[in-house]
Protein backbone atom coordinates (compact mmCIF):
# COMPACT_ATOMS: atom_id res chain seq x y z
CA UNK A 1 0.00 0.00 0.00
CA UNK A 2 1.29 3.47 -0.92
CA UNK A 3 1.99 6.03 1.75
CA UNK A 4 0.21 9.38 1.53
CA UNK A 5 3.45 11.01 0.38
CA UNK A 6 3.88 8.47 -2.41
CA UNK A 7 0.23 8.69 -3.38
CA UNK A 8 0.13 12.46 -3.78
CA UNK A 9 3.45 12.61 -5.60
CA UNK A 10 2.29 10.13 -8.24
CA UNK A 11 0.24 10.66 -11.39
CA UNK A 12 -2.73 9.22 -9.53
CA UNK A 13 -2.84 12.30 -7.31
CA UNK A 14 -4.86 14.61 -9.56
CA UNK A 15 -7.88 12.37 -10.17
CA UNK A 16 -7.89 11.29 -6.53
CA UNK A 17 -7.86 14.85 -5.25
CA UNK A 18 -10.62 15.84 -7.67
CA UNK A 19 -12.74 12.88 -6.58
CA UNK A 20 -12.38 13.89 -2.95
CA UNK A 21 -13.10 17.55 -3.66
CA UNK A 22 -16.08 16.90 -5.93
CA UNK A 23 -17.72 14.69 -3.33
CA UNK A 24 -17.74 17.59 -0.86
CA UNK A 25 -18.07 20.90 -2.64
CA UNK A 26 -21.58 20.47 -4.02
CA UNK A 27 -22.98 19.39 -0.69
CA UNK A 28 -21.24 22.19 1.17
CA UNK A 29 -22.12 24.86 -1.38
CA UNK A 30 -25.74 23.78 -1.45
CA UNK A 31 -25.92 24.19 2.31
CA UNK A 32 -24.52 27.73 2.12
CA UNK A 33 -26.44 29.02 -0.89
CA UNK A 34 -29.42 31.08 0.22
CA UNK A 35 -29.97 33.20 -2.87
CA UNK A 36 -30.59 30.23 -5.16
CA UNK A 37 -33.52 29.20 -3.01
CA UNK A 38 -35.44 32.39 -3.73
CA UNK A 39 -34.62 33.17 -7.38
CA UNK A 40 -35.19 31.28 -10.61
CA UNK A 41 -32.16 29.38 -11.95
CA UNK A 42 -31.68 29.55 -15.73
CA UNK A 43 -29.00 27.43 -17.41
CA UNK A 44 -27.16 29.00 -20.33
CA UNK A 45 -26.63 26.15 -22.79
CA UNK A 46 -24.59 28.03 -25.39
CA UNK A 47 -22.96 31.41 -25.92
CA UNK A 48 -21.53 33.79 -23.34
CA UNK A 49 -24.67 35.85 -22.63
CA UNK A 50 -28.43 35.44 -22.44
CA UNK A 51 -31.13 37.85 -23.61
CA UNK A 52 -34.25 37.66 -21.46
CA UNK A 53 -37.47 39.60 -22.17
CA UNK A 54 -37.98 42.27 -19.52
CA UNK A 55 -41.04 41.53 -17.43
CA UNK A 56 -43.84 43.92 -16.60
CA UNK A 57 -47.40 43.95 -15.36
CA UNK A 58 -48.85 43.75 -18.86
CA UNK A 59 -52.51 43.65 -19.78
CA UNK A 60 -54.95 41.32 -21.52
CA UNK A 61 -58.03 42.44 -23.43
CA UNK A 62 -61.52 41.35 -24.35
CA UNK A 63 -61.38 40.93 -28.13
CA UNK A 64 -64.44 41.02 -30.43
CA UNK A 65 -64.85 38.35 -33.06
CA UNK A 66 -62.43 38.95 -35.93
CA UNK A 67 -60.99 41.88 -34.00
CA UNK A 68 -57.29 42.72 -33.88
CA UNK A 69 -55.35 41.37 -30.92
CA UNK A 70 -53.40 44.17 -29.17
CA UNK A 71 -49.64 43.67 -28.96
CA UNK A 72 -47.97 43.62 -25.54
CA UNK A 73 -45.05 45.95 -26.26
CA UNK A 74 -43.34 45.17 -22.95
CA UNK A 75 -42.00 41.93 -24.44
CA UNK A 76 -39.76 43.91 -26.82
CA UNK A 77 -37.53 45.15 -24.01
CA UNK A 78 -34.70 42.79 -23.12
CA UNK A 79 -32.22 42.29 -20.32
CA UNK A 80 -28.82 40.96 -21.37
CA UNK A 81 -27.22 38.80 -18.68
CA UNK A 82 -23.55 37.86 -19.04
CA UNK A 83 -22.32 35.28 -16.52
CA UNK A 84 -18.94 35.97 -14.94
CA UNK A 85 -16.51 33.84 -12.98
CA UNK A 86 -16.60 33.46 -9.20
CA UNK A 87 -13.90 31.32 -7.66
CA UNK A 88 -11.21 30.58 -5.13
CA UNK A 89 -8.00 28.55 -5.08
CA UNK A 90 -6.31 26.81 -2.18
CA UNK A 91 -3.04 24.96 -1.76
CA UNK A 92 -2.27 21.64 -0.06
CA UNK A 93 1.16 21.92 1.62
CA UNK A 94 3.62 19.06 1.43
CA UNK A 95 3.68 18.92 5.21
CA UNK A 96 -0.02 18.09 5.29
CA UNK A 97 0.53 15.26 2.85
CA UNK A 98 3.59 13.95 4.67
CA UNK A 99 1.65 13.92 7.91
CA UNK A 100 -1.14 11.96 6.21
CA UNK A 101 -3.57 14.67 7.20
CA UNK A 102 -6.05 13.71 4.50
CA UNK A 103 -8.92 15.52 6.25
CA UNK A 104 -7.07 18.80 5.70
CA UNK A 105 -7.92 18.48 2.00
CA UNK A 106 -11.61 18.09 2.77
CA UNK A 107 -11.51 20.94 5.27
CA UNK A 108 -9.87 23.33 2.82
CA UNK A 109 -12.26 22.27 0.07
CA UNK A 110 -15.27 22.83 2.32
CA UNK A 111 -14.07 26.28 3.33
CA UNK A 112 -13.38 27.27 -0.29
CA UNK A 113 -16.80 26.03 -1.42
CA UNK A 114 -18.44 28.01 1.39
CA UNK A 115 -16.59 31.15 0.32
CA UNK A 116 -17.66 30.75 -3.32
CA UNK A 117 -21.27 30.13 -2.27
CA UNK A 118 -21.28 33.19 0.00
CA UNK A 119 -19.85 35.33 -2.79
CA UNK A 120 -22.61 34.12 -5.09
CA UNK A 121 -25.17 35.16 -2.48
CA UNK A 122 -23.55 38.59 -2.16
CA UNK A 123 -23.91 39.07 -5.91
CA UNK A 124 -27.56 37.98 -5.92
CA UNK A 125 -28.58 40.24 -3.05
CA UNK A 126 -26.51 43.15 -4.38
CA UNK A 127 -28.67 43.10 -7.51
CA UNK A 128 -31.90 42.69 -5.54
CA UNK A 129 -31.04 45.62 -3.27
CA UNK A 130 -30.63 47.89 -6.31
CA UNK A 131 -34.40 47.89 -6.87
CA UNK A 132 -36.05 51.29 -7.23
CA UNK A 133 -39.31 50.04 -5.70
CA UNK A 134 -38.95 51.40 -2.15
CA UNK A 135 -41.35 51.61 0.80
CA UNK A 136 -41.03 53.24 4.24
CA UNK A 137 -41.12 51.65 7.71
CA UNK A 138 -43.82 52.47 10.24
CA UNK A 139 -41.17 53.77 12.66
CA UNK A 140 -37.62 54.67 11.63
CA UNK A 141 -35.06 52.26 13.03
CA UNK A 142 -37.65 49.63 13.93
CA UNK A 143 -38.97 46.59 12.07
CA UNK A 144 -42.43 45.37 13.05
CA UNK A 145 -45.18 43.15 11.71
CA UNK A 146 -46.91 46.05 9.96
CA UNK A 147 -43.73 46.68 7.98
CA UNK A 148 -43.87 43.14 6.57
CA UNK A 149 -47.35 43.87 5.22
CA UNK A 150 -46.08 47.13 3.70
CA UNK A 151 -43.24 45.29 1.95
CA UNK A 152 -45.60 42.59 0.70
CA UNK A 153 -48.01 45.18 -0.69
CA UNK A 154 -45.10 46.98 -2.32
CA UNK A 155 -44.75 43.93 -4.56
CA UNK A 156 -48.37 42.81 -4.84
CA UNK A 157 -49.72 46.17 -6.02
CA UNK A 158 -47.75 45.72 -9.23
CA UNK A 159 -49.55 42.47 -10.15
CA UNK A 160 -46.83 40.29 -8.60
CA UNK A 161 -47.17 38.03 -5.57
CA UNK A 162 -44.51 38.43 -2.91
CA UNK A 163 -43.33 35.08 -1.56
CA UNK A 164 -40.09 35.90 0.28
CA UNK A 165 -39.00 38.27 3.04
CA UNK A 166 -35.21 38.66 3.31
CA UNK A 167 -33.31 40.46 6.06
CA UNK A 168 -30.13 40.57 8.12
CA UNK A 169 -30.20 38.66 11.47
CA UNK A 170 -30.07 41.96 13.42
CA UNK A 171 -33.23 43.23 11.74
CA UNK A 172 -35.07 39.94 12.05
CA UNK A 173 -34.31 40.04 15.77
CA UNK A 174 -36.28 43.31 15.91
CA UNK A 175 -39.18 41.73 14.04
CA UNK A 176 -39.05 38.64 16.25
CA UNK A 177 -39.21 40.80 19.37
CA UNK A 178 -42.30 42.57 18.03
CA UNK A 179 -43.99 39.28 17.08
CA UNK A 180 -43.34 37.76 20.50
CA UNK A 181 -44.80 40.85 22.17
CA UNK A 182 -47.97 40.23 20.13
CA UNK A 183 -48.25 36.58 21.16
CA UNK A 184 -46.53 34.88 18.20
CA UNK A 185 -43.81 32.26 18.61
CA UNK A 186 -40.12 32.85 17.97
CA UNK A 187 -38.47 31.93 14.66
CA UNK A 188 -36.90 28.51 14.25
CA UNK A 189 -33.21 29.16 13.55
CA UNK A 190 -32.26 25.48 13.44
CA UNK A 191 -33.01 25.35 9.71
CA UNK A 192 -29.72 25.29 7.75
CA UNK A 193 -31.39 26.61 4.61
CA UNK A 194 -31.74 30.13 6.03
CA UNK A 195 -35.56 29.90 5.89
CA UNK A 196 -36.59 30.44 9.50
CA UNK A 197 -40.35 31.02 9.49
CA UNK A 198 -43.41 32.63 7.92
CA UNK A 199 -44.86 36.09 8.52
CA UNK A 200 -47.86 37.63 6.77
CA UNK A 201 -47.75 34.90 4.13
CA UNK A 202 -44.06 35.43 3.33
CA UNK A 203 -41.30 32.91 3.98
CA UNK A 204 -38.63 34.57 6.08
CA UNK A 205 -35.00 34.24 4.97
CA UNK A 206 -32.18 35.21 7.32
CA UNK A 207 -28.84 36.06 5.70
CA UNK A 208 -25.83 38.29 6.31
CA UNK A 209 -25.61 38.85 2.53
CA UNK A 210 -28.19 41.62 3.02
CA UNK A 211 -26.96 44.81 4.65
CA UNK A 212 -28.27 45.60 8.16
CA UNK A 213 -31.13 48.07 7.91
CA UNK A 214 -32.25 46.88 4.46
CA UNK A 215 -35.28 44.57 4.14
CA UNK A 216 -36.46 42.94 0.91
CA UNK A 217 -39.67 41.30 -0.23
CA UNK A 218 -39.84 39.70 -3.65
CA UNK A 219 -41.61 37.59 -6.21
CA UNK A 220 -38.92 35.22 -7.49
CA UNK A 221 -40.48 34.88 -10.96
CA UNK A 222 -38.81 38.12 -12.06
CA UNK A 223 -35.48 37.46 -10.31
CA UNK A 224 -33.07 35.08 -12.02
CA UNK A 225 -29.63 33.58 -11.71
CA UNK A 226 -28.13 32.68 -15.08
CA UNK A 227 -25.61 29.86 -14.83
CA UNK A 228 -23.20 29.33 -17.71
CA UNK A 229 -20.98 26.81 -15.92
CA UNK A 230 -21.84 25.16 -12.60
CA UNK A 231 -19.49 24.82 -9.66
CA UNK A 232 -16.43 22.85 -10.74
CA UNK A 233 -12.96 21.98 -9.47
CA UNK A 234 -9.60 21.87 -11.17
CA UNK A 235 -6.20 20.82 -9.88
CA UNK A 236 -3.07 22.92 -10.33
CA UNK A 237 0.57 22.89 -9.27
CA UNK A 238 2.70 25.91 -8.44
CA UNK A 239 6.45 25.32 -8.80
CA UNK A 240 7.17 28.50 -6.83
CA UNK A 241 5.43 27.21 -3.70
CA UNK A 242 6.15 24.36 -1.38
CA UNK A 243 2.96 22.42 -2.04
CA UNK A 244 2.06 18.99 -3.26
CA UNK A 245 -1.08 20.08 -5.09
CA UNK A 246 -3.62 22.85 -5.31
CA UNK A 247 -7.28 23.13 -6.24
CA UNK A 248 -9.39 25.89 -7.79
CA UNK A 249 -13.16 26.03 -7.32
CA UNK A 250 -15.03 28.20 -9.82
CA UNK A 251 -18.40 28.83 -11.42
CA UNK A 252 -19.80 31.23 -14.04
CA UNK A 253 -23.05 32.88 -13.00
CA UNK A 254 -24.83 36.25 -13.04
CA UNK A 255 -28.00 37.45 -11.27
CA UNK A 256 -30.57 39.83 -12.78
CA UNK A 257 -33.90 41.43 -11.90
CA UNK A 258 -36.27 41.48 -14.86
CA UNK A 259 -38.63 44.00 -13.29
CA UNK A 260 -37.83 46.24 -10.31
CA UNK A 261 -41.47 46.11 -9.23
CA UNK A 262 -41.05 42.43 -8.37
CA UNK A 263 -38.80 43.48 -5.46
CA UNK A 264 -39.65 45.98 -2.73
CA UNK A 265 -37.03 47.44 -0.41
CA UNK A 266 -37.36 49.07 2.98
CA UNK A 267 -34.59 51.02 4.69
CA UNK A 268 -35.01 51.22 8.45
Buried (B, 14 or more C-beta within 10 A) or exposed (E): EEEBBEBBBEEEBBEBBBEBBBEBBBEBBBBBBBBBBBBEEBEBEEEEEBEBEBBBEEEEEEEEEEEEEEEEEBEEEEBEBBBEEBBBEBBBBBEBBEEEBBEBBBBBBBEBBBBBBBBBBBBBBBBBBEBEBEBEBEEEEBBBBBBBBBBBBBBBEBBBEBBBBBBBBEBBBBBBBBBEEEEEEEBEEEEEEBBBBEBBEBBBBBBBBBBEBBBBBBBBBBBBBBBBEEBBBBBEEEEEEEBBBBBBBBBBBBBBBBBBBBBBBBEB
